[in-house]
Amino acid sequence: MNEAAIARGGRLILIGCARMAHDFATESDSRIVLPSMAPDFTAMVYAIPVQMIAYHTAVFMGKDADQPRNLAKSVTVE
């Protein structure tokens, strides 16, 4: 998968612990190194930088991050 992203001009951002950053240092353009923690918490903690990257990418592209297009209303009022 990395090769396909690189072939299309994509940049790879590694988000992981220090061991992972060391193992994959040559493949990634940027690294966000987070502390090692119990596997039960990694999904919650690792989601924060991913959401921040998505938000700042949308702002950079001139998109309205607070009101995305084609967002269907999923709440019904009784």
N, CA, C and O atoms as CSV, one atom per row, in Angstrom:
chain,resi,resn,atom,element,x,y,z
A,1,MET,N,N,0.830,-1.193,0.000
A,1,MET,CA,C,0.000,0.000,0.000
A,1,MET,C,C,0.869,1.249,0.000
A,1,MET,O,O,0.522,2.233,-0.654
A,2,ASN,N,N,1.976,1.236,0.707
A,2,ASN,CA,C,2.861,2.401,0.739
A,2,ASN,C,C,3.359,2.749,-0.645
A,2,ASN,O,O,3.439,3.925,-1.001
A,3,GLU,N,N,3.698,1.730,-1.434
A,3,GLU,CA,C,4.223,1.961,-2.765
A,3,GLU,C,C,3.195,2.645,-3.647
A,3,GLU,O,O,3.547,3.517,-4.442
A,4,ALA,N,N,1.930,2.266,-3.522
A,4,ALA,CA,C,0.879,2.875,-4.330
A,4,ALA,C,C,0.702,4.350,-3.973
A,4,ALA,O,O,0.515,5.180,-4.863
A,5,ALA,N,N,0.756,4.679,-2.707
A,5,ALA,CA,C,0.611,6.073,-2.291
A,5,ALA,C,C,1.798,6.902,-2.751
A,5,ALA,O,O,1.626,8.028,-3.218
A,6,ILE,N,N,2.986,6.362,-2.623
A,6,ILE,CA,C,4.195,7.081,-3.037
A,6,ILE,C,C,4.206,7.262,-4.553
A,6,ILE,O,O,4.585,8.325,-5.044
A,7,ALA,N,N,3.795,6.237,-5.298
A,7,ALA,CA,C,3.779,6.315,-6.754
A,7,ALA,C,C,2.843,7.406,-7.252
A,7,ALA,O,O,3.062,7.965,-8.327
A,8,ARG,N,N,1.810,7.715,-6.489
A,8,ARG,CA,C,0.855,8.752,-6.879
A,8,ARG,C,C,1.207,10.119,-6.279
A,8,ARG,O,O,0.410,11.054,-6.349
A,9,GLY,N,N,2.391,10.229,-5.696
A,9,GLY,CA,C,2.837,11.508,-5.163
A,9,GLY,C,C,2.358,11.788,-3.752
A,9,GLY,O,O,2.442,12.924,-3.286
A,10,GLY,N,N,1.863,10.785,-3.074
A,10,GLY,CA,C,1.374,10.968,-1.706
A,10,GLY,C,C,2.509,11.041,-0.705
A,10,GLY,O,O,3.603,10.530,-0.946
A,11,ARG,N,N,2.239,11.677,0.408
A,11,ARG,CA,C,3.210,11.752,1.500
A,11,ARG,C,C,2.753,10.816,2.607
A,11,ARG,O,O,1.565,10.752,2.921
A,12,LEU,N,N,3.690,10.095,3.194
A,12,LEU,CA,C,3.375,9.168,4.270
A,12,LEU,C,C,3.688,9.808,5.611
A,12,LEU,O,O,4.775,10.348,5.817
A,13,ILE,N,N,2.737,9.742,6.507
A,13,ILE,CA,C,2.918,10.234,7.871
A,13,ILE,C,C,2.766,9.048,8.799
A,13,ILE,O,O,1.711,8.416,8.846
A,14,LEU,N,N,3.814,8.749,9.532
A,14,LEU,CA,C,3.809,7.627,10.464
A,14,LEU,C,C,3.360,8.121,11.829
A,14,LEU,O,O,3.928,9.071,12.367
A,15,ILE,N,N,2.352,7.483,12.384
A,15,ILE,CA,C,1.887,7.785,13.735
A,15,ILE,C,C,2.052,6.504,14.533
A,15,ILE,O,O,1.395,5.502,14.252
A,16,GLY,N,N,2.931,6.535,15.531
A,16,GLY,CA,C,3.180,5.331,16.303
A,16,GLY,C,C,4.155,5.579,17.430
A,16,GLY,O,O,4.548,6.712,17.706
A,17,CYS,N,N,4.537,4.485,18.076
A,17,CYS,CA,C,5.477,4.559,19.195
A,17,CYS,C,C,6.902,4.707,18.664
A,17,CYS,O,O,7.131,4.643,17.456
A,18,ALA,N,N,7.847,4.904,19.564
A,18,ALA,CA,C,9.245,5.126,19.174
A,18,ALA,C,C,9.816,3.917,18.436
A,18,ALA,O,O,10.585,4.090,17.490
A,19,ARG,N,N,9.462,2.708,18.841
A,19,ARG,CA,C,9.962,1.503,18.168
A,19,ARG,C,C,9.488,1.467,16.724
A,19,ARG,O,O,10.266,1.159,15.821
A,20,MET,N,N,8.223,1.777,16.502
A,20,MET,CA,C,7.676,1.779,15.152
A,20,MET,C,C,8.326,2.881,14.307
A,20,MET,O,O,8.606,2.677,13.126
A,21,ALA,N,N,8.560,4.035,14.911
A,21,ALA,CA,C,9.198,5.135,14.189
A,21,ALA,C,C,10.608,4.753,13.757
A,21,ALA,O,O,11.059,5.149,12.683
A,22,HIS,N,N,11.294,3.994,14.580
A,22,HIS,CA,C,12.642,3.538,14.228
A,22,HIS,C,C,12.606,2.500,13.122
A,22,HIS,O,O,13.439,2.539,12.216
A,23,ASP,N,N,11.664,1.573,13.175
A,23,ASP,CA,C,11.578,0.489,12.197
A,23,ASP,C,C,11.189,0.985,10.800
A,23,ASP,O,O,11.659,0.443,9.799
A,24,PHE,N,N,10.335,2.008,10.727
A,24,PHE,CA,C,9.816,2.473,9.444
A,24,PHE,C,C,10.289,3.885,9.098
A,24,PHE,O,O,9.632,4.584,8.327
A,25,ALA,N,N,11.406,4.302,9.653
A,25,ALA,CA,C,11.880,5.678,9.473
A,25,ALA,C,C,12.171,6.003,8.012
A,25,ALA,O,O,11.930,7.130,7.580
A,26,THR,N,N,12.673,5.063,7.255
A,26,THR,CA,C,13.046,5.362,5.874
A,26,THR,C,C,11.844,5.458,4.949
A,26,THR,O,O,11.942,6.085,3.894
A,27,GLU,N,N,10.714,4.858,5.305
A,27,GLU,CA,C,9.554,4.842,4.426
A,27,GLU,C,C,8.655,6.065,4.587
A,27,GLU,O,O,7.908,6.395,3.665
A,28,SER,N,N,8.707,6.739,5.723
A,28,SER,CA,C,7.771,7.823,5.981
A,28,SER,C,C,8.425,9.185,5.750
A,28,SER,O,O,9.632,9.351,5.929
A,29,ASP,N,N,7.600,10.157,5.347
A,29,ASP,CA,C,8.060,11.527,5.163
A,29,ASP,C,C,8.090,12.274,6.490
A,29,ASP,O,O,9.002,13.058,6.753
A,30,SER,N,N,7.097,12.027,7.311
A,30,SER,CA,C,6.982,12.687,8.619
A,30,SER,C,C,6.628,11.647,9.657
A,30,SER,O,O,6.086,10.587,9.345
A,31,ARG,N,N,6.945,11.969,10.896
A,31,ARG,CA,C,6.643,11.047,11.992
A,31,ARG,C,C,6.005,11.805,13.143
A,31,ARG,O,O,6.418,12.914,13.479
A,32,ILE,N,N,5.007,11.200,13.733
A,32,ILE,CA,C,4.421,11.674,14.978
A,32,ILE,C,C,4.637,10.538,15.970
A,32,ILE,O,O,3.989,9.495,15.886
A,33,VAL,N,N,5.550,10.751,16.905
A,33,VAL,CA,C,5.918,9.708,17.855
A,33,VAL,C,C,5.104,9.904,19.135
A,33,VAL,O,O,5.164,10.953,19.777
A,34,LEU,N,N,4.352,8.881,19.482
A,34,LEU,CA,C,3.535,8.893,20.693
A,34,LEU,C,C,4.144,7.927,21.706
A,34,LEU,O,O,4.855,6.996,21.326
A,35,PRO,N,N,3.873,8.139,22.977
A,35,PRO,CA,C,4.436,7.239,23.990
A,35,PRO,C,C,3.846,5.836,23.892
A,35,PRO,O,O,2.724,5.648,23.421
A,36,SER,N,N,4.619,4.866,24.342
A,36,SER,CA,C,4.119,3.491,24.397
A,36,SER,C,C,3.054,3.394,25.478
A,36,SER,O,O,3.169,4.010,26.538
A,37,MET,N,N,2.023,2.618,25.198
A,37,MET,CA,C,0.927,2.480,26.164
A,37,MET,C,C,0.252,1.141,25.979
A,37,MET,O,O,0.560,0.400,25.046
A,38,ALA,N,N,-0.657,0.840,26.860
A,38,ALA,CA,C,-1.403,-0.417,26.785
A,38,ALA,C,C,-2.237,-0.443,25.504
A,38,ALA,O,O,-2.791,0.584,25.112
A,39,PRO,N,N,-2.333,-1.590,24.853
A,39,PRO,CA,C,-3.089,-1.685,23.597
A,39,PRO,C,C,-4.554,-1.263,23.721
A,39,PRO,O,O,-5.168,-0.869,22.730
A,40,ASP,N,N,-5.117,-1.343,24.925
A,40,ASP,CA,C,-6.514,-0.946,25.108
A,40,ASP,C,C,-6.744,0.535,24.851
A,40,ASP,O,O,-7.862,0.930,24.521
A,41,PHE,N,N,-5.712,1.366,24.992
A,41,PHE,CA,C,-5.869,2.814,24.880
A,41,PHE,C,C,-5.336,3.385,23.577
A,41,PHE,O,O,-5.603,4.545,23.264
A,42,THR,N,N,-4.594,2.607,22.815
A,42,THR,CA,C,-3.935,3.166,21.636
A,42,THR,C,C,-4.917,3.718,20.610
A,42,THR,O,O,-4.655,4.769,20.026
A,43,ALA,N,N,-6.021,3.052,20.376
A,43,ALA,CA,C,-6.977,3.529,19.371
A,43,ALA,C,C,-7.524,4.898,19.737
A,43,ALA,O,O,-7.681,5.755,18.867
A,44,MET,N,N,-7.815,5.112,21.005
A,44,MET,CA,C,-8.350,6.414,21.435
A,44,MET,C,C,-7.291,7.503,21.334
A,44,MET,O,O,-7.579,8.607,20.873
A,45,VAL,N,N,-6.080,7.205,21.758
A,45,VAL,CA,C,-5.021,8.214,21.774
A,45,VAL,C,C,-4.525,8.504,20.357
A,45,VAL,O,O,-4.280,9.662,20.017
A,46,TYR,N,N,-4.375,7.474,19.533
A,46,TYR,CA,C,-3.874,7.670,18.175
A,46,TYR,C,C,-4.895,8.379,17.288
A,46,TYR,O,O,-4.514,8.962,16.274
A,47,ALA,N,N,-6.166,8.345,17.637
A,47,ALA,CA,C,-7.192,9.013,16.836
A,47,ALA,C,C,-7.062,10.533,16.891
A,47,ALA,O,O,-7.468,11.219,15.953
A,48,ILE,N,N,-6.511,11.060,17.962
A,48,ILE,CA,C,-6.421,12.521,18.122
A,48,ILE,C,C,-5.536,13.151,17.045
A,48,ILE,O,O,-5.993,14.082,16.381
A,49,PRO,N,N,-4.289,12.696,16.831
A,49,PRO,CA,C,-3.503,13.318,15.766
A,49,PRO,C,C,-4.086,13.100,14.374
A,49,PRO,O,O,-3.928,13.957,13.505
A,50,VAL,N,N,-4.755,11.973,14.144
A,50,VAL,CA,C,-5.373,11.732,12.841
A,50,VAL,C,C,-6.492,12.739,12.601
A,50,VAL,O,O,-6.617,13.268,11.497
A,51,GLN,N,N,-7.305,13.010,13.617
A,51,GLN,CA,C,-8.369,13.994,13.476
A,51,GLN,C,C,-7.813,15.400,13.262
A,51,GLN,O,O,-8.377,16.180,12.495
A,52,MET,N,N,-6.713,15.727,13.932
A,52,MET,CA,C,-6.105,17.049,13.754
A,52,MET,C,C,-5.532,17.193,12.338
A,52,MET,O,O,-5.644,18.260,11.733
A,53,ILE,N,N,-4.926,16.139,11.814
A,53,ILE,CA,C,-4.418,16.182,10.440
A,53,ILE,C,C,-5.574,16.381,9.458
A,53,ILE,O,O,-5.470,17.186,8.533
A,54,ALA,N,N,-6.665,15.657,9.656
A,54,ALA,CA,C,-7.823,15.783,8.771
A,54,ALA,C,C,-8.407,17.197,8.836
A,54,ALA,O,O,-8.764,17.767,7.805
A,55,TYR,N,N,-8.505,17.759,10.028
A,55,TYR,CA,C,-9.050,19.108,10.187
A,55,TYR,C,C,-8.173,20.136,9.484
A,55,TYR,O,O,-8.672,20.962,8.721
A,56,HIS,N,N,-6.879,20.089,9.736
A,56,HIS,CA,C,-5.982,21.087,9.146
A,56,HIS,C,C,-5.844,20.901,7.629
A,56,HIS,O,O,-5.624,21.874,6.909
A,57,THR,N,N,-5.968,19.681,7.147
A,57,THR,CA,C,-5.971,19.452,5.705
A,57,THR,C,C,-7.196,20.087,5.073
A,57,THR,O,O,-7.090,20.727,4.026
A,58,ALA,N,N,-8.362,19.921,5.694
A,58,ALA,CA,C,-9.588,20.525,5.174
A,58,ALA,C,C,-9.487,22.044,5.172
A,58,ALA,O,O,-9.884,22.685,4.199
A,59,VAL,N,N,-8.969,22.625,6.235
A,59,VAL,CA,C,-8.824,24.078,6.304
A,59,VAL,C,C,-7.847,24.557,5.236
A,59,VAL,O,O,-8.099,25.565,4.575
A,60,PHE,N,N,-6.740,23.848,5.061
A,60,PHE,CA,C,-5.746,24.211,4.052
A,60,PHE,C,C,-6.339,24.174,2.649
A,60,PHE,O,O,-6.005,25.004,1.804
A,61,MET,N,N,-7.219,23.211,2.406
A,61,MET,CA,C,-7.840,23.071,1.091
A,61,MET,C,C,-9.008,24.033,0.894
A,61,MET,O,O,-9.617,24.050,-0.176
A,62,GLY,N,N,-9.327,24.829,1.905
A,62,GLY,CA,C,-10.407,25.797,1.787
A,62,GLY,C,C,-11.785,25.207,2.005
A,62,GLY,O,O,-12.784,25.818,1.627
A,63,LYS,N,N,-11.858,24.045,2.601
A,63,LYS,CA,C,-13.148,23.402,2.878
A,63,LYS,C,C,-13.656,23.837,4.246
A,63,LYS,O,O,-12.871,24.179,5.131
A,64,ASP,N,N,-14.971,23.820,4.410
A,64,ASP,CA,C,-15.561,24.159,5.696
A,64,ASP,C,C,-15.573,22.900,6.559
A,64,ASP,O,O,-16.388,22.003,6.347
A,65,ALA,N,N,-14.677,22.841,7.518
A,65,ALA,CA,C,-14.547,21.645,8.353
A,65,ALA,C,C,-15.716,21.471,9.312
A,65,ALA,O,O,-15.973,20.361,9.777
A,66,ASP,N,N,-16.427,22.553,9.614
A,66,ASP,CA,C,-17.536,22.474,10.561
A,66,ASP,C,C,-18.848,22.059,9.906
A,66,ASP,O,O,-19.742,21.558,10.588
A,67,GLN,N,N,-18.980,22.257,8.609
A,67,GLN,CA,C,-20.199,21.885,7.904
A,67,GLN,C,C,-19.840,21.177,6.604
A,67,GLN,O,O,-19.888,21.783,5.534
A,68,PRO,N,N,-19.477,19.881,6.689
A,68,PRO,CA,C,-19.088,19.163,5.470
A,68,PRO,C,C,-20.249,19.014,4.494
A,68,PRO,O,O,-21.411,18.959,4.895
A,69,ARG,N,N,-19.915,18.949,3.194
A,69,ARG,CA,C,-20.944,18.761,2.159
A,69,ARG,C,C,-21.560,17.380,2.283
A,69,ARG,O,O,-20.928,16.431,2.747
A,70,ASN,N,N,-22.803,17.293,1.857
A,70,ASN,CA,C,-23.521,16.019,1.756
A,70,ASN,C,C,-23.595,15.243,3.067
A,70,ASN,O,O,-23.645,14.013,3.064
A,71,LEU,N,N,-23.600,15.949,4.166
A,71,LEU,CA,C,-23.741,15.281,5.462
A,71,LEU,C,C,-25.224,15.062,5.725
A,71,LEU,O,O,-25.977,16.020,5.901
A,72,ALA,N,N,-25.635,13.815,5.752
A,72,ALA,CA,C,-27.040,13.501,5.954
A,72,ALA,C,C,-27.401,13.636,7.430
A,72,ALA,O,O,-26.620,13.285,8.314
A,73,LYS,N,N,-28.581,14.142,7.668
A,73,LYS,CA,C,-29.041,14.274,9.045
A,73,LYS,C,C,-29.477,12.892,9.533
A,73,LYS,O,O,-30.311,12.239,8.906
A,74,SER,N,N,-28.912,12.458,10.645
A,74,SER,CA,C,-29.204,11.100,11.117
A,74,SER,C,C,-30.023,11.087,12.403
A,74,SER,O,O,-30.205,10.030,13.008
A,75,VAL,N,N,-30.513,12.240,12.824
A,75,VAL,CA,C,-31.293,12.307,14.054
A,75,VAL,C,C,-32.755,12.510,13.685
A,75,VAL,O,O,-33.100,13.415,12.924
A,76,THR,N,N,-33.595,11.665,14.230
A,76,THR,CA,C,-35.036,11.831,13.987
A,76,THR,C,C,-35.680,12.408,15.232
A,76,THR,O,O,-35.332,12.043,16.355
A,77,VAL,N,N,-36.605,13.297,15.025
A,77,VAL,CA,C,-37.303,13.942,16.129
A,77,VAL,C,C,-38.694,13.355,16.217
A,77,VAL,O,O,-39.424,13.299,15.228
A,78,GLU,N,N,-39.053,12.921,17.410
A,78,GLU,CA,C,-40.390,12.330,17.591
A,78,GLU,C,C,-41.312,13.310,18.251
A,78,GLU,O,O,-42.479,12.997,18.487
